[in-house]
Amino acid sequence: MDFKQKHLLGLEGITKQEIQLILDTAESFKEVLMRPIPKVPTLRGKTVVNLFFEPSTRTRISFELAEKRLSADSVNFSASSSSVLKGETLRDTIRNIEAMNIDLVVVRHRAAGAPQFLTQCVDAAIINAGDGQHEHPTQGLLDLMTLQSKFGKLDRLKVVIVGDIAHSRVARSNVYGLQAMGAEVGICGPLTMIPLEAEQWQARIFYRVEEAIEWADVLNVLRIQLERQHRGLFPSNREYHQLYGITRQRLEQAKKEVTILHPGPINRGIEIESELADSEFSLILNQVTNGVAVRMAVLYLLSSGTAPETPESLNG
Ligand code: CP
């Protein structure tokens, strides 16, 4: 099967077949990552630039590792030590980097639409590593991979995204990706954190976390984005935890097994009880592990434009 996307800007509009191809390719790379020497020459000769205008731990390191595991040449750009500080525009920055002959750009930017803008400036393939409050497609894909590994399928799985939906690019990518794969999606949070656009998502909306837990097979617990709160959307962290915090007591009251995801970084004791984040319910570190394989798959498919014939063909 061919992979026809030139860029990965978001999961909105991406097909079930394309997502499944990424997940299947990621499973093959997961096998590579478990070898004594977890490296293949698949992207030898390709150059990737990691362009981060916002802080990141998981996404940046996982893209860097994915590039190294694929034998690509990779370069890291950090806005805080670049000529952006001297006033250079995003367009000039990327056009100067492209003049050094690059193939792929991984970009994280505070402005929604920045990755889309870059597609109009350069010929390189662009991968969105999180743009403002818009999308974070590789996070959505690694969440799907983690759930598919646990449940065997995504069709009709009930997933509730809990928390600050309005500010969350992870929420949008999860809604689009999960619905494409046939999952049933719910969102849960205070009214001030549910965006108007949610009415168009055909997702169940829960304002009481207890009802969300009753319904869900999976809770994807979002970080309260303290740095993006321009006005008080809830009275205090303590009150948020009391009303919406995911706690062992709440799970026990529902008397059912619920799987917990969290994209990180975690505000322990606010959106989730600290102990629960490390408990038997949590797949949080599995998500991080799967992130490397998913990003290898995305880099590979955007470079080659086609599915691997066999897992062995990924050996180069
Ligand atoms: N999940 C996520 O995007 O984490 P980072 O901000 O650390 O990359």
py3Dmol code that shows the C-alpha trace and the ligand (Angstrom):
import py3Dmol

protein = """\
ATOM      1  CA  MET A   1       0.000   0.000   0.000  1.00  0.00           C
ATOM      2  CA  ASP A   2       1.238   3.477  -0.871  1.00  0.00           C
ATOM      3  CA  PHE A   3       1.372   6.216   1.749  1.00  0.00           C
ATOM      4  CA  LYS A   4       0.198   9.266  -0.167  1.00  0.00           C
ATOM      5  CA  GLN A   5       0.651  11.986   2.477  1.00  0.00           C
ATOM      6  CA  LYS A   6       3.617  14.270   1.767  1.00  0.00           C
ATOM      7  CA  HIS A   7       3.472  15.804   5.266  1.00  0.00           C
ATOM      8  CA  LEU A   8       1.989  14.857   8.643  1.00  0.00           C
ATOM      9  CA  LEU A   9       0.235  18.001   9.847  1.00  0.00           C
ATOM     10  CA  GLY A  10      -2.597  16.397  11.810  1.00  0.00           C
ATOM     11  CA  LEU A  11      -4.916  13.406  12.092  1.00  0.00           C
ATOM     12  CA  GLU A  12      -7.991  15.334  10.919  1.00  0.00           C
ATOM     13  CA  GLY A  13      -8.951  13.841   7.573  1.00  0.00           C
ATOM     14  CA  ILE A  14      -6.444  10.987   7.659  1.00  0.00           C
ATOM     15  CA  THR A  15      -8.007   7.630   6.766  1.00  0.00           C
ATOM     16  CA  LYS A  16      -8.340   4.480   8.819  1.00  0.00           C
ATOM     17  CA  GLN A  17      -6.140   2.656   6.260  1.00  0.00           C
ATOM     18  CA  GLU A  18      -3.391   5.264   6.561  1.00  0.00           C
ATOM     19  CA  ILE A  19      -3.454   5.139  10.363  1.00  0.00           C
ATOM     20  CA  GLN A  20      -3.411   1.344  10.321  1.00  0.00           C
ATOM     21  CA  LEU A  21      -0.427   1.411   7.946  1.00  0.00           C
ATOM     22  CA  ILE A  22       1.460   3.696  10.352  1.00  0.00           C
ATOM     23  CA  LEU A  23       0.584   1.469  13.326  1.00  0.00           C
ATOM     24  CA  ASP A  24       1.590  -1.740  11.483  1.00  0.00           C
ATOM     25  CA  THR A  25       4.876  -0.172  10.394  1.00  0.00           C
ATOM     26  CA  ALA A  26       5.458   1.007  13.972  1.00  0.00           C
ATOM     27  CA  GLU A  27       4.963  -2.580  15.229  1.00  0.00           C
ATOM     28  CA  SER A  28       7.728  -3.710  12.858  1.00  0.00           C
ATOM     29  CA  PHE A  29      10.008  -0.982  14.180  1.00  0.00           C
ATOM     30  CA  LYS A  30       9.130  -1.947  17.749  1.00  0.00           C
ATOM     31  CA  GLU A  31      10.638  -5.325  16.989  1.00  0.00           C
ATOM     32  CA  VAL A  32      13.780  -3.581  15.679  1.00  0.00           C
ATOM     33  CA  LEU A  33      13.981  -1.593  18.917  1.00  0.00           C
ATOM     34  CA  MET A  34      14.064  -4.786  20.986  1.00  0.00           C
ATOM     35  CA  ARG A  35      17.161  -6.145  19.187  1.00  0.00           C
ATOM     36  CA  PRO A  36      20.592  -6.036  20.886  1.00  0.00           C
ATOM     37  CA  ILE A  37      21.614  -3.419  18.294  1.00  0.00           C
ATOM     38  CA  PRO A  38      18.382  -1.417  17.798  1.00  0.00           C
ATOM     39  CA  LYS A  39      19.348   0.254  14.557  1.00  0.00           C
ATOM     40  CA  VAL A  40      18.647  -0.154  10.810  1.00  0.00           C
ATOM     41  CA  PRO A  41      20.186   1.669   7.815  1.00  0.00           C
ATOM     42  CA  THR A  42      16.751   2.495   6.360  1.00  0.00           C
ATOM     43  CA  LEU A  43      17.128   6.308   6.223  1.00  0.00           C
ATOM     44  CA  ARG A  44      20.864   6.454   5.586  1.00  0.00           C
ATOM     45  CA  GLY A  45      21.591   9.568   3.488  1.00  0.00           C
ATOM     46  CA  LYS A  46      18.443  11.420   4.643  1.00  0.00           C
ATOM     47  CA  THR A  47      18.748  14.573   6.747  1.00  0.00           C
ATOM     48  CA  VAL A  48      16.170  15.564   9.362  1.00  0.00           C
ATOM     49  CA  VAL A  49      15.985  18.901  11.194  1.00  0.00           C
ATOM     50  CA  ASN A  50      14.244  19.034  14.570  1.00  0.00           C
ATOM     51  CA  LEU A  51      12.908  22.555  14.882  1.00  0.00           C
ATOM     52  CA  PHE A  52      11.640  23.190  18.419  1.00  0.00           C
ATOM     53  CA  PHE A  53      10.268  26.627  19.279  1.00  0.00           C
ATOM     54  CA  GLU A  54       8.637  25.325  22.492  1.00  0.00           C
ATOM     55  CA  PRO A  55       9.985  23.127  25.300  1.00  0.00           C
ATOM     56  CA  SER A  56       9.711  19.367  24.966  1.00  0.00           C
ATOM     57  CA  THR A  57      11.146  16.301  26.638  1.00  0.00           C
ATOM     58  CA  ARG A  58       9.323  13.252  25.233  1.00  0.00           C
ATOM     59  CA  THR A  59       8.620  14.378  21.677  1.00  0.00           C
ATOM     60  CA  ARG A  60      12.032  15.892  20.984  1.00  0.00           C
ATOM     61  CA  ILE A  61      14.055  13.030  22.453  1.00  0.00           C
ATOM     62  CA  SER A  62      11.848  10.432  20.843  1.00  0.00           C
ATOM     63  CA  PHE A  63      12.173  12.010  17.375  1.00  0.00           C
ATOM     64  CA  GLU A  64      15.943  12.279  17.861  1.00  0.00           C
ATOM     65  CA  LEU A  65      16.161   8.632  18.891  1.00  0.00           C
ATOM     66  CA  ALA A  66      13.887   7.559  16.021  1.00  0.00           C
ATOM     67  CA  GLU A  67      16.165   9.362  13.546  1.00  0.00           C
ATOM     68  CA  LYS A  68      19.286   7.774  15.029  1.00  0.00           C
ATOM     69  CA  ARG A  69      17.700   4.290  15.034  1.00  0.00           C
ATOM     70  CA  LEU A  70      16.940   4.779  11.304  1.00  0.00           C
ATOM     71  CA  SER A  71      20.513   5.984  10.576  1.00  0.00           C
ATOM     72  CA  ALA A  72      19.342   9.406   9.355  1.00  0.00           C
ATOM     73  CA  ASP A  73      21.542  12.461   9.864  1.00  0.00           C
ATOM     74  CA  SER A  74      19.753  14.740  12.295  1.00  0.00           C
ATOM     75  CA  VAL A  75      20.271  18.320  13.404  1.00  0.00           C
ATOM     76  CA  ASN A  76      18.622  19.969  16.386  1.00  0.00           C
ATOM     77  CA  PHE A  77      17.450  23.560  16.324  1.00  0.00           C
ATOM     78  CA  SER A  78      16.430  25.304  19.502  1.00  0.00           C
ATOM     79  CA  ALA A  79      14.810  28.726  19.136  1.00  0.00           C
ATOM     80  CA  SER A  80      16.362  29.936  22.391  1.00  0.00           C
ATOM     81  CA  SER A  81      19.911  29.664  20.961  1.00  0.00           C
ATOM     82  CA  SER A  82      19.154  30.704  17.369  1.00  0.00           C
ATOM     83  CA  SER A  83      18.967  33.863  15.257  1.00  0.00           C
ATOM     84  CA  VAL A  84      15.219  33.949  15.973  1.00  0.00           C
ATOM     85  CA  LEU A  85      16.341  35.950  19.017  1.00  0.00           C
ATOM     86  CA  LYS A  86      17.768  38.541  16.571  1.00  0.00           C
ATOM     87  CA  GLY A  87      14.407  38.843  14.831  1.00  0.00           C
ATOM     88  CA  GLU A  88      14.773  36.313  11.989  1.00  0.00           C
ATOM     89  CA  THR A  89      11.379  35.221  10.695  1.00  0.00           C
ATOM     90  CA  LEU A  90      10.102  31.634  10.616  1.00  0.00           C
ATOM     91  CA  ARG A  91      10.132  31.735   6.790  1.00  0.00           C
ATOM     92  CA  ASP A  92      13.738  32.963   6.619  1.00  0.00           C
ATOM     93  CA  THR A  93      14.796  30.459   9.265  1.00  0.00           C
ATOM     94  CA  ILE A  94      13.409  27.458   7.403  1.00  0.00           C
ATOM     95  CA  ARG A  95      14.548  28.646   3.959  1.00  0.00           C
ATOM     96  CA  ASN A  96      18.109  29.089   5.237  1.00  0.00           C
ATOM     97  CA  ILE A  97      18.057  25.640   6.819  1.00  0.00           C
ATOM     98  CA  GLU A  98      16.674  24.119   3.607  1.00  0.00           C
ATOM     99  CA  ALA A  99      19.517  25.741   1.635  1.00  0.00           C
ATOM    100  CA  MET A 100      21.779  23.288   3.511  1.00  0.00           C
ATOM    101  CA  ASN A 101      19.942  20.397   1.793  1.00  0.00           C
ATOM    102  CA  ILE A 102      17.501  18.691   4.129  1.00  0.00           C
ATOM    103  CA  ASP A 103      14.757  16.110   3.560  1.00  0.00           C
ATOM    104  CA  LEU A 104      12.439  16.300   6.580  1.00  0.00           C
ATOM    105  CA  VAL A 105      11.531  18.899   9.187  1.00  0.00           C
ATOM    106  CA  VAL A 106      10.033  18.086  12.583  1.00  0.00           C
ATOM    107  CA  VAL A 107       8.508  21.246  14.020  1.00  0.00           C
ATOM    108  CA  ARG A 108       6.953  22.261  17.326  1.00  0.00           C
ATOM    109  CA  HIS A 109       5.643  25.817  17.506  1.00  0.00           C
ATOM    110  CA  ARG A 110       3.352  27.812  19.784  1.00  0.00           C
ATOM    111  CA  ALA A 111       1.332  29.045  16.768  1.00  0.00           C
ATOM    112  CA  ALA A 112      -1.392  26.784  15.414  1.00  0.00           C
ATOM    113  CA  GLY A 113      -0.801  26.406  11.673  1.00  0.00           C
ATOM    114  CA  ALA A 114       2.982  26.940  11.766  1.00  0.00           C
ATOM    115  CA  PRO A 115       3.694  23.466  10.248  1.00  0.00           C
ATOM    116  CA  GLN A 116       1.127  24.149   7.485  1.00  0.00           C
ATOM    117  CA  PHE A 117       2.872  27.487   6.809  1.00  0.00           C
ATOM    118  CA  LEU A 118       6.243  25.730   6.462  1.00  0.00           C
ATOM    119  CA  THR A 119       4.826  23.480   3.695  1.00  0.00           C
ATOM    120  CA  GLN A 120       4.427  26.675   1.625  1.00  0.00           C
ATOM    121  CA  CYS A 121       8.033  27.777   2.251  1.00  0.00           C
ATOM    122  CA  VAL A 122      10.088  24.644   1.496  1.00  0.00           C
ATOM    123  CA  ASP A 123       9.994  21.339  -0.416  1.00  0.00           C
ATOM    124  CA  ALA A 124      10.990  19.184   2.570  1.00  0.00           C
ATOM    125  CA  ALA A 125       8.382  16.957   4.243  1.00  0.00           C
ATOM    126  CA  ILE A 126       6.982  18.593   7.385  1.00  0.00           C
ATOM    127  CA  ILE A 127       6.009  16.692  10.529  1.00  0.00           C
ATOM    128  CA  ASN A 128       3.946  18.512  13.152  1.00  0.00           C
ATOM    129  CA  ALA A 129       5.368  17.844  16.632  1.00  0.00           C
ATOM    130  CA  GLY A 130       2.675  20.015  18.256  1.00  0.00           C
ATOM    131  CA  ASP A 131       1.338  23.381  17.054  1.00  0.00           C
ATOM    132  CA  GLY A 132      -0.338  25.636  19.581  1.00  0.00           C
ATOM    133  CA  GLN A 133      -3.784  24.348  20.512  1.00  0.00           C
ATOM    134  CA  HIS A 134      -4.289  22.661  17.129  1.00  0.00           C
ATOM    135  CA  GLU A 135      -2.847  19.108  16.811  1.00  0.00           C
ATOM    136  CA  HIS A 136      -0.091  16.774  18.000  1.00  0.00           C
ATOM    137  CA  PRO A 137      -0.490  13.917  15.532  1.00  0.00           C
ATOM    138  CA  THR A 138       2.393  11.672  16.591  1.00  0.00           C
ATOM    139  CA  GLN A 139       1.105  11.809  20.191  1.00  0.00           C
ATOM    140  CA  GLY A 140      -2.321  10.741  18.916  1.00  0.00           C
ATOM    141  CA  LEU A 141      -0.722   7.891  16.944  1.00  0.00           C
ATOM    142  CA  LEU A 142       1.329   6.606  19.872  1.00  0.00           C
ATOM    143  CA  ASP A 143      -1.805   6.674  22.033  1.00  0.00           C
ATOM    144  CA  LEU A 144      -3.607   4.592  19.376  1.00  0.00           C
ATOM    145  CA  MET A 145      -0.685   2.159  19.194  1.00  0.00           C
ATOM    146  CA  THR A 146      -0.649   1.762  22.976  1.00  0.00           C
ATOM    147  CA  LEU A 147      -4.385   1.036  23.081  1.00  0.00           C
ATOM    148  CA  GLN A 148      -4.263  -1.323  20.103  1.00  0.00           C
ATOM    149  CA  SER A 149      -1.441  -3.276  21.798  1.00  0.00           C
ATOM    150  CA  LYS A 150      -3.478  -3.567  25.012  1.00  0.00           C
ATOM    151  CA  PHE A 151      -6.956  -4.268  23.614  1.00  0.00           C
ATOM    152  CA  GLY A 152      -6.131  -5.908  20.237  1.00  0.00           C
ATOM    153  CA  LYS A 153      -8.478  -3.515  18.444  1.00  0.00           C
ATOM    154  CA  LEU A 154      -9.729   0.044  18.637  1.00  0.00           C
ATOM    155  CA  ASP A 155     -13.157  -0.479  17.114  1.00  0.00           C
ATOM    156  CA  ARG A 156     -15.884   0.396  19.671  1.00  0.00           C
ATOM    157  CA  LEU A 157     -13.365   0.979  22.458  1.00  0.00           C
ATOM    158  CA  LYS A 158     -14.751   3.678  24.787  1.00  0.00           C
ATOM    159  CA  VAL A 159     -12.128   6.365  25.411  1.00  0.00           C
ATOM    160  CA  VAL A 160     -12.760   9.494  27.474  1.00  0.00           C
ATOM    161  CA  ILE A 161     -10.322  12.408  27.236  1.00  0.00           C
ATOM    162  CA  VAL A 162     -10.398  14.184  30.591  1.00  0.00           C
ATOM    163  CA  GLY A 163      -9.350  17.719  31.417  1.00  0.00           C
ATOM    164  CA  ASP A 164      -8.365  20.872  29.629  1.00  0.00           C
ATOM    165  CA  ILE A 165      -9.802  19.974  26.203  1.00  0.00           C
ATOM    166  CA  ALA A 166      -9.921  23.608  25.047  1.00  0.00           C
ATOM    167  CA  HIS A 167      -6.153  24.125  25.241  1.00  0.00           C
ATOM    168  CA  SER A 168      -5.171  20.636  24.163  1.00  0.00           C
ATOM    169  CA  ARG A 169      -3.649  19.686  20.818  1.00  0.00           C
ATOM    170  CA  VAL A 170      -3.425  16.121  22.155  1.00  0.00           C
ATOM    171  CA  ALA A 171      -7.213  16.052  22.603  1.00  0.00           C
ATOM    172  CA  ARG A 172      -7.863  17.070  18.986  1.00  0.00           C
ATOM    173  CA  SER A 173      -5.466  14.510  17.527  1.00  0.00           C
ATOM    174  CA  ASN A 174      -6.956  11.822  19.769  1.00  0.00           C
ATOM    175  CA  VAL A 175     -10.546  12.663  18.813  1.00  0.00           C
ATOM    176  CA  TYR A 176      -9.772  12.528  15.067  1.00  0.00           C
ATOM    177  CA  GLY A 177      -7.557   9.441  15.280  1.00  0.00           C
ATOM    178  CA  LEU A 178      -9.813   7.426  17.585  1.00  0.00           C
ATOM    179  CA  GLN A 179     -12.940   8.192  15.571  1.00  0.00           C
ATOM    180  CA  ALA A 180     -11.187   7.247  12.303  1.00  0.00           C
ATOM    181  CA  MET A 181     -10.398   3.864  13.895  1.00  0.00           C
ATOM    182  CA  GLY A 182     -13.990   3.287  15.020  1.00  0.00           C
ATOM    183  CA  ALA A 183     -13.555   4.000  18.732  1.00  0.00           C
ATOM    184  CA  GLU A 184     -16.274   5.766  20.738  1.00  0.00           C
ATOM    185  CA  VAL A 185     -14.962   9.022  22.144  1.00  0.00           C
ATOM    186  CA  GLY A 186     -16.032  11.016  25.188  1.00  0.00           C
ATOM    187  CA  ILE A 187     -14.658  14.237  26.582  1.00  0.00           C
ATOM    188  CA  CYS A 188     -14.900  15.334  30.190  1.00  0.00           C
ATOM    189  CA  GLY A 189     -14.093  18.566  31.985  1.00  0.00           C
ATOM    190  CA  PRO A 190     -15.560  21.742  33.402  1.00  0.00           C
ATOM    191  CA  LEU A 191     -17.677  23.769  30.966  1.00  0.00           C
ATOM    192  CA  THR A 192     -14.923  26.406  30.777  1.00  0.00           C
ATOM    193  CA  MET A 193     -12.529  23.805  29.358  1.00  0.00           C
ATOM    194  CA  ILE A 194     -14.822  22.326  26.701  1.00  0.00           C
ATOM    195  CA  PRO A 195     -14.407  24.245  23.416  1.00  0.00           C
ATOM    196  CA  LEU A 196     -17.426  25.191  21.292  1.00  0.00           C
ATOM    197  CA  GLU A 197     -16.055  23.104  18.411  1.00  0.00           C
ATOM    198  CA  ALA A 198     -16.567  19.964  20.553  1.00  0.00           C
ATOM    199  CA  GLU A 199     -20.242  19.999  19.516  1.00  0.00           C
ATOM    200  CA  GLN A 200     -19.095  19.014  16.017  1.00  0.00           C
ATOM    201  CA  TRP A 201     -16.949  16.099  17.186  1.00  0.00           C
ATOM    202  CA  GLN A 202     -19.812  13.666  17.780  1.00  0.00           C
ATOM    203  CA  ALA A 203     -18.227  12.866  21.105  1.00  0.00           C
ATOM    204  CA  ARG A 204     -20.121  12.296  24.359  1.00  0.00           C
ATOM    205  CA  ILE A 205     -19.605  15.216  26.714  1.00  0.00           C
ATOM    206  CA  PHE A 206     -19.369  14.513  30.445  1.00  0.00           C
ATOM    207  CA  TYR A 207     -19.332  17.269  33.046  1.00  0.00           C
ATOM    208  CA  ARG A 208     -19.078  14.799  35.967  1.00  0.00           C
ATOM    209  CA  VAL A 209     -15.949  12.684  36.043  1.00  0.00           C
ATOM    210  CA  GLU A 210     -17.756   9.872  37.900  1.00  0.00           C
ATOM    211  CA  GLU A 211     -20.112   9.406  34.918  1.00  0.00           C
ATOM    212  CA  ALA A 212     -17.171   9.436  32.517  1.00  0.00           C
ATOM    213  CA  ILE A 213     -15.420   6.693  34.502  1.00  0.00           C
ATOM    214  CA  GLU A 214     -18.627   4.595  34.553  1.00  0.00           C
ATOM    215  CA  TRP A 215     -18.787   4.737  30.749  1.00  0.00           C
ATOM    216  CA  ALA A 216     -15.111   4.454  29.816  1.00  0.00           C
ATOM    217  CA  ASP A 217     -12.739   1.596  29.056  1.00  0.00           C
ATOM    218  CA  VAL A 218      -9.902   4.121  28.887  1.00  0.00           C
ATOM    219  CA  LEU A 219      -9.252   7.534  30.421  1.00  0.00           C
ATOM    220  CA  ASN A 220      -6.745   9.727  28.593  1.00  0.00           C
ATOM    221  CA  VAL A 221      -5.950  12.259  31.317  1.00  0.00           C
ATOM    222  CA  LEU A 222      -4.706  15.620  30.067  1.00  0.00           C
ATOM    223  CA  ARG A 223      -2.277  17.928  31.741  1.00  0.00           C
ATOM    224  CA  ILE A 224      -3.716  21.146  33.102  1.00  0.00           C
ATOM    225  CA  GLN A 225      -1.728  23.583  30.963  1.00  0.00           C
ATOM    226  CA  LEU A 226      -0.929  26.165  33.604  1.00  0.00           C
ATOM    227  CA  GLU A 227       1.194  28.156  31.095  1.00  0.00           C
ATOM    228  CA  ARG A 228      -1.722  28.564  28.653  1.00  0.00           C
ATOM    229  CA  GLN A 229      -4.319  29.747  31.193  1.00  0.00           C
ATOM    230  CA  HIS A 230      -4.843  33.412  30.380  1.00  0.00           C
ATOM    231  CA  ARG A 231      -7.891  33.665  32.606  1.00  0.00           C
ATOM    232  CA  GLY A 232      -9.058  31.564  35.515  1.00  0.00           C
ATOM    233  CA  LEU A 233     -10.879  28.577  34.032  1.00  0.00           C
ATOM    234  CA  PHE A 234     -11.190  26.954  37.459  1.00  0.00           C
ATOM    235  CA  PRO A 235     -10.846  28.414  40.961  1.00  0.00           C
ATOM    236  CA  SER A 236      -7.777  26.498  42.167  1.00  0.00           C
ATOM    237  CA  ASN A 237      -5.672  23.398  41.506  1.00  0.00           C
ATOM    238  CA  ARG A 238      -7.094  21.929  44.724  1.00  0.00           C
ATOM    239  CA  GLU A 239     -10.678  22.369  43.587  1.00  0.00           C
ATOM    240  CA  TYR A 240      -9.872  20.965  40.133  1.00  0.00           C
ATOM    241  CA  HIS A 241      -8.402  17.856  41.774  1.00  0.00           C
ATOM    242  CA  GLN A 242     -11.442  17.482  44.010  1.00  0.00           C
ATOM    243  CA  LEU A 243     -13.891  17.682  41.115  1.00  0.00           C
ATOM    244  CA  TYR A 244     -11.981  16.166  38.169  1.00  0.00           C
ATOM    245  CA  GLY A 245      -8.851  14.510  39.533  1.00  0.00           C
ATOM    246  CA  ILE A 246      -8.487  10.832  38.630  1.00  0.00           C
ATOM    247  CA  THR A 247      -7.983   8.951  41.873  1.00  0.00           C
ATOM    248  CA  ARG A 248      -7.892   5.312  42.946  1.00  0.00           C
ATOM    249  CA  GLN A 249     -10.966   5.934  45.082  1.00  0.00           C
ATOM    250  CA  ARG A 250     -12.935   7.103  42.026  1.00  0.00           C
ATOM    251  CA  LEU A 251     -11.848   4.048  40.011  1.00  0.00           C
ATOM    252  CA  GLU A 252     -12.749   1.720  42.897  1.00  0.00           C
ATOM    253  CA  GLN A 253     -16.193   3.320  43.228  1.00  0.00           C
ATOM    254  CA  ALA A 254     -16.820   2.526  39.539  1.00  0.00           C
ATOM    255  CA  LYS A 255     -15.903  -1.139  40.308  1.00  0.00           C
ATOM    256  CA  LYS A 256     -14.291  -1.706  36.935  1.00  0.00           C
ATOM    257  CA  GLU A 257     -10.906  -1.896  35.288  1.00  0.00           C
ATOM    258  CA  VAL A 258     -10.070   1.368  33.560  1.00  0.00           C
ATOM    259  CA  THR A 259      -6.873   1.898  31.610  1.00  0.00           C
ATOM    260  CA  ILE A 260      -5.124   5.231  32.089  1.00  0.00           C
ATOM    261  CA  LEU A 261      -3.114   7.190  29.563  1.00  0.00           C
ATOM    262  CA  HIS A 262      -1.460  10.572  30.042  1.00  0.00           C
ATOM    263  CA  PRO A 263       0.611  12.371  27.378  1.00  0.00           C
ATOM    264  CA  GLY A 264       2.906  13.968  29.973  1.00  0.00           C
ATOM    265  CA  PRO A 265       4.288  15.954  31.574  1.00  0.00           C
ATOM    266  CA  ILE A 266       2.129  15.067  34.598  1.00  0.00           C
ATOM    267  CA  ASN A 267       1.003  17.552  37.232  1.00  0.00           C
ATOM    268  CA  ARG A 268       0.977  14.984  40.032  1.00  0.00           C
ATOM    269  CA  GLY A 269      -1.815  15.586  42.503  1.00  0.00           C
ATOM    270  CA  ILE A 270      -3.780  17.874  40.158  1.00  0.00           C
ATOM    271  CA  GLU A 271      -5.237  16.001  37.155  1.00  0.00           C
ATOM    272  CA  ILE A 272      -4.180  12.602  38.511  1.00  0.00           C
ATOM    273  CA  GLU A 273      -3.321  11.189  41.911  1.00  0.00           C
ATOM    274  CA  SER A 274       0.427  10.649  42.005  1.00  0.00           C
ATOM    275  CA  GLU A 275       0.267   6.995  43.075  1.00  0.00           C
ATOM    276  CA  LEU A 276      -2.268   6.160  40.341  1.00  0.00           C
ATOM    277  CA  ALA A 277       0.045   7.464  37.614  1.00  0.00           C
ATOM    278  CA  ASP A 278       2.504   4.678  38.538  1.00  0.00           C
ATOM    279  CA  SER A 279      -0.129   2.006  39.223  1.00  0.00           C
ATOM    280  CA  GLU A 280      -1.235  -1.161  37.471  1.00  0.00           C
ATOM    281  CA  PHE A 281      -3.902   0.872  35.616  1.00  0.00           C
ATOM    282  CA  SER A 282      -1.348   3.157  33.976  1.00  0.00           C
ATOM    283  CA  LEU A 283       0.171   2.704  30.490  1.00  0.00           C
ATOM    284  CA  ILE A 284       1.959   6.050  30.650  1.00  0.00           C
ATOM    285  CA  LEU A 285       5.492   4.706  30.158  1.00  0.00           C
ATOM    286  CA  ASN A 286       4.277   2.279  27.449  1.00  0.00           C
ATOM    287  CA  GLN A 287       3.103   5.374  25.576  1.00  0.00           C
ATOM    288  CA  VAL A 288       6.601   6.850  25.779  1.00  0.00           C
ATOM    289  CA  THR A 289       8.196   3.585  24.570  1.00  0.00           C
ATOM    290  CA  ASN A 290       5.771   3.343  21.642  1.00  0.00           C
ATOM    291  CA  GLY A 291       6.504   6.962  20.719  1.00  0.00           C
ATOM    292  CA  VAL A 292       9.907   6.041  19.275  1.00  0.00           C
ATOM    293  CA  ALA A 293       8.465   3.270  17.060  1.00  0.00           C
ATOM    294  CA  VAL A 294       5.593   5.479  15.866  1.00  0.00           C
ATOM    295  CA  ARG A 295       7.979   8.310  14.961  1.00  0.00           C
ATOM    296  CA  MET A 296      10.264   5.856  13.125  1.00  0.00           C
ATOM    297  CA  ALA A 297       7.200   4.708  11.150  1.00  0.00           C
ATOM    298  CA  VAL A 298       6.169   8.275  10.265  1.00  0.00           C
ATOM    299  CA  LEU A 299       9.714   9.234   9.197  1.00  0.00           C
ATOM    300  CA  TYR A 300       9.993   6.044   7.137  1.00  0.00           C
ATOM    301  CA  LEU A 301       6.605   6.343   5.403  1.00  0.00           C
ATOM    302  CA  LEU A 302       7.049  10.034   4.542  1.00  0.00           C
ATOM    303  CA  SER A 303      10.505   9.268   3.117  1.00  0.00           C
ATOM    304  CA  SER A 304       9.639   6.139   1.159  1.00  0.00           C
ATOM    305  CA  GLY A 305       5.981   6.819   0.295  1.00  0.00           C
ATOM    306  CA  THR A 306       5.136   3.152   0.602  1.00  0.00           C
ATOM    307  CA  ALA A 307       4.606   0.383   3.135  1.00  0.00           C
ATOM    308  CA  PRO A 308       7.500  -1.972   3.846  1.00  0.00           C
ATOM    309  CA  GLU A 309       7.103  -5.199   1.821  1.00  0.00           C
ATOM    310  CA  THR A 310       8.065  -7.260   4.847  1.00  0.00           C
ATOM    311  CA  PRO A 311       9.358  -6.369   8.315  1.00  0.00           C
ATOM    312  CA  GLU A 312      12.736  -7.759   7.163  1.00  0.00           C
ATOM    313  CA  SER A 313      12.852  -5.229   4.307  1.00  0.00           C
ATOM    314  CA  LEU A 314      13.238  -2.497   6.949  1.00  0.00           C
ATOM    315  CA  ASN A 315      16.746  -3.831   7.527  1.00  0.00           C
ATOM    316  CA  GLY A 316      17.818  -1.796   4.494  1.00  0.00           C
TER     317      GLY A 316
END
"""
ligand_1 = """\
8
CP
N 3.591 14.570 25.208
C 4.419 15.603 24.918
O 4.265 16.289 23.883
O 5.426 15.784 25.801
P 6.619 16.837 25.602
O 6.023 18.211 25.684
O 7.607 16.533 26.689
O 7.198 16.589 24.230
"""
view = py3Dmol.view(width=600, height=400)
view.addModel(protein, "pdb")
view.setStyle({"model": 0}, {"cartoon": {"style": "trace"}})
view.addModel(ligand_1, "xyz")
view.setStyle({"model": 1}, {"stick": {}})
view.zoomTo()
view.show()
